[in-house]
Amino acid sequence: YSSGTDPKAQIAMDQESSTAASLRFYTEGSGTLTERLKIDSSGRVLIGTSTEGEADSDDLTIATSGHTGITIRSGTTSEGAIYFSDATSGGGEYIGSLVYSHNTNAMVFTTAGNERLRINSSGHMILSPAGYSLPTSDERMLNLVAWGNKPASIGFQRASSLGGPVLTWYAIKWAKIKGCLL
């Protein structure tokens, strides 16, 4: 599109080789026609850049010279989500996820198809293994849900600065032995 002889937007096809081409989208900003989006011959989408990202995650690259981000906007009682999939049907389509519930204002992380971590609207974190129900309300800042006959525990370790062996290990465990902290 142009206004007189001054182009305001443009779509261009670039022949990269005899068997490869890219598609580029340009818009005017501050009086200059600037490339905004490119679909390269590998099908990668590049926004704000003509250089793809890290090789293992370069299908979508977004770049600016300042703060950069993505907004996922959903309804006030709906969820916004990012799903990680290794299948085209069944549970493998949502085997891992990051979900924000606007209805409860909670962030939920799942792995292996199960909720593992929830940060609720009060900022409380709830960790749980698969198959165990999560507490719905609690005044504690961190809830650990134990499985089987194992105690809930928190471990702290300090490793050498060179990635060597663990130097120290501390654990706090809660077991049902007369309500004592072990």
DAGIZI-V598174 format. One record per residue. N is the residue number from 0. SS is DSSP state (A for helix, B for strand, O for the rest). D_FIRST is the distance of its C-alpha to the first C-alpha in whole Angstrom. Layout:
# DAGIZI-V598174
N|SS|D_FIRST / N|SS|D_FIRST
This chain:
# DAGIZI-V598174
0|O|0 / 1|B|4 / 2|B|7 / 3|O|9 / 4|O|10 / 5|B|9 / 6|B|6 / 7|O|6 / 8|B|5 / 9|B|6 / 10|B|9 / 11|B|12 / 12|B|15 / 13|B|18 / 14|B|21 / 15|O|24 / 16|O|27 / 17|O|28 / 18|O|28 / 19|O|26 / 20|B|22 / 21|B|20 / 22|B|16 / 23|B|14 / 24|B|11 / 25|B|10 / 26|B|9 / 27|B|10 / 28|B|14 / 29|O|16 / 30|O|14 / 31|B|14 / 32|B|11 / 33|B|14 / 34|B|14 / 35|B|15 / 36|B|16 / 37|B|18 / 38|B|20 / 39|O|22 / 40|O|24 / 41|O|27 / 42|O|25 / 43|O|25 / 44|B|22 / 45|B|22 / 46|B|20 / 47|O|20 / 48|O|22 / 49|O|22 / 50|O|26 / 51|O|27 / 52|O|30 / 53|O|34 / 54|A|35 / 55|A|36 / 56|A|33 / 57|O|30 / 58|O|28 / 59|B|26 / 60|B|26 / 61|B|25 / 62|O|25 / 63|O|24 / 64|O|27 / 65|O|28 / 66|O|30 / 67|O|28 / 68|O|28 / 69|O|27 / 70|O|28 / 71|O|30 / 72|O|30 / 73|O|32 / 74|O|34 / 75|O|37 / 76|O|40 / 77|O|38 / 78|B|38 / 79|B|35 / 80|B|36 / 81|B|35 / 82|B|37 / 83|B|38 / 84|O|39 / 85|O|41 / 86|O|41 / 87|O|39 / 88|O|42 / 89|A|45 / 90|A|45 / 91|A|44 / 92|A|40 / 93|A|41 / 94|O|44 / 95|B|43 / 96|B|41 / 97|B|40 / 98|B|40 / 99|B|39 / 100|B|41 / 101|O|40 / 102|O|43 / 103|O|45 / 104|O|43 / 105|B|44 / 106|B|43 / 107|B|44 / 108|B|44 / 109|B|46 / 110|B|47 / 111|O|48 / 112|O|47 / 113|B|49 / 114|B|49 / 115|B|50 / 116|B|49 / 117|B|48 / 118|B|48 / 119|O|48 / 120|O|47 / 121|O|50 / 122|O|49 / 123|O|52 / 124|B|52 / 125|B|53 / 126|B|54 / 127|B|55 / 128|O|56 / 129|O|55 / 130|O|57 / 131|O|58 / 132|O|57 / 133|O|55 / 134|O|57 / 135|O|55 / 136|O|56 / 137|O|58 / 138|O|59 / 139|O|59 / 140|O|56 / 141|B|56 / 142|B|58 / 143|B|59 / 144|B|60 / 145|O|62 / 146|O|63 / 147|O|66 / 148|O|69 / 149|O|67 / 150|O|67 / 151|B|64 / 152|B|63 / 153|B|61 / 154|B|62 / 155|B|61 / 156|B|61 / 157|B|61 / 158|B|60 / 159|O|61 / 160|O|58 / 161|O|58 / 162|O|57 / 163|O|61 / 164|O|63 / 165|B|63 / 166|B|66 / 167|B|66 / 168|B|66 / 169|B|66 / 170|B|66 / 171|B|66 / 172|B|67 / 173|B|68 / 174|O|71 / 175|O|73 / 176|O|76 / 177|O|78 / 178|O|74 / 179|O|75 / 180|B|72 / 181|O|72
